[in-house]
């Protein structure tokens, strides 16, 4: 197998391969996140021996504000078409193989949200550019023709449909046939709709493009994804439906004599897992077809090759790029020298070891998420409890240079895989929830069962709490023996997404204790809490000494409540702050005077110049005051933070673990960092970046999860182990 890589040695996550086009000996590959988000399109040429060689990078001149070049590409004869977020560019290749910019395609109403150029198709001398986000997501396709007198590309018309559902996103994929154009509308029927594909033909008298037909899947069902890809031959047109029946399918049509499509067959792969995404990508040439499985192996993807024999298409092979992430590092620490520990940028933080997700029981495509720790009171063993998209891993990190994977606790049977899993520990038991997972409930596992384990085991739960289904997080006050499930959804007692209180004093017999939600907070005014910290209060506000107080990060505000009486919890106060985007998580200082909080959305929306940490003075629980903001020199999305002594340990997606000294509480100073993601992935939900950390082991080590990578065991210099 030949591998084609992006030129250069950049470690950035540049999206190489997001768009691909091939014609003859010209191959174009888009990399929309290359060059600090400007994007790039790389051209490769095939020589006489069949080897593909890098030829050039296409980049338009005079485009200072260009973003995401290469998120759509196509090749038509000697023309290469490359899309960006605001314009699409045509490059011509001369007889010597030299490319020059030959045109700039634009349209009215186009902005970065329009998706203009995310889909491109060409044929019969025409170029068609999709803009699925234009007109508030209704979508459209723009047609351009080449004027042979002026040698310029000119707007030919706009393909749109009156009557599609709002937000249908027409133009997400495009196919050019013999005298017709097909454009998909994957959200026809709403976000949960089945999707549709619309046929257009040009009226030669009026020059207008008119809808002449519409195709839909056999069964109308949520998220069929009909039109996820379109390809064709002289005889058939294939339409992918990547969510059909949960695994995906292909609909094959023939064009009848009346100009209408007749369905020939519906095809799907054999023995496919749920969310395989069969039909998410398509290419057909003669008697060979390639079908993309875009959701296979938790989104890692694969491709199935089909061949036609005696009129029937048969599977021949499935192609999987094993790829992988960084290999595990054990046997001795990797010191942070010259601002790097191996491949990882750092400052005053050494890597004692690293275990990949795969070496912690994760299959291909599985990602890590949250993390917590447990210290065995009998043996002193330090155990990392690592969440994965499909379960929970237990790792003995007592020997920090040689962590041992002890085993796996699978997700609740019948629940879905989920990027959100959270866990906390009480009385030698771990309590685990998962969000977006259907009927998962709360798992309870006795950690003492890990004693004496020498080879990795498959574990079962010791108890299961069924009064919730999905939940974003679980919070535990170890002093009182109460758990607080937050962000509950999908069934059971959700408590409005606020605090679902559970008595866990008998860990294997958890019982419901009550609800609390402050309707002055949360995006929908339900008191939804994304995360919280609940403590037996011993801070400076004497009015509440000894009370059980919860500090909630409630999407829009900080919420402080007294939950001592589970039957009658009381909202004490709530407070918001400038440029709020999504109040995410926070933690108290050890004297309980300050609460440090992160906002997961402010960096991504450009509301702040660098990663922001909010500093609340909560010395008066009835009147929290924003005492200051710390703005980091880097700008990455922040996630979870925890405090031990005078140090904050922040897990921020693309900048990894950041350590702040808060000896002066309102003026934090960065004193170390370890970047777990040197290639810069900073998009929530895509599997990139440091999710969380746990700094509370007596040994002083810090365990950190990074989603694609796995478990890092780190040491801040100046802390004895």
Buried (B, 14 or more C-beta within 10 A) or exposed (E): EEEBEBBEEBEBBBBBBBBBBBBEEBBBBBBBBBBEBBBBBBBBBBEEEEEBEBBBBBBBEEBEEBBBBBBBBBBBEBBBBBBBBBBBBBBBBEEEEEBEBBBBBBBEEBEEEBBBBBBBBBBEEBBBBBBBBBBEBBBBBBBBBBEEEEEBBEEBBBBBBEEBBEBBBBBBBBBBBEEBBBBBBBBBBEEEBBBBBBBBBBEEEEEEBEBBBBBBBBEEBEBBBBBBBBBBBEEBBBBBBBBBBEBBBBBBBBBEEEEEBEEBEBBBBEEBEEBBBBBBBBBBEEEEBBBBBBBBBBBBBBBBBBBBEEEEBEEEEEEBEEEEBBEBBBEEBBBBEEEBBEEBBBBBBBBBBBBBBBBBBBEBBBBBBBBBBBBBEEBEBBBBBBBBBBBBBBBBBBBBBBBBBBBBBBBBEEBBBBBBBBBBBBEBBBBBBBBBBBBBBBBBBBBBBBEEBEEBBEBEBBBBBEBBBBBBBBBBBBEBBBBBBBBBBBBBBBBBBBBBBBBBEEBBEBEBBBBBBBBBBBEEEBBBBBBBBBBBBBBBBEEBEEBBBBBBBBBBBBBBBBBBEBEEBEBBBBBEBEEBBBBBBBBBBEEBBBBBBBBBBBBBEEBBEBBBBBBBBBBBBEEBEBBBBBEBEBBBBBBBBBBBEBBBBBBBBBBBBBBBBBEEBEEBEBBBBBBBBBBBBBBBEBBBBBBBBBBBBEBBBBBBBBBBBBBBBBBBEEBEE
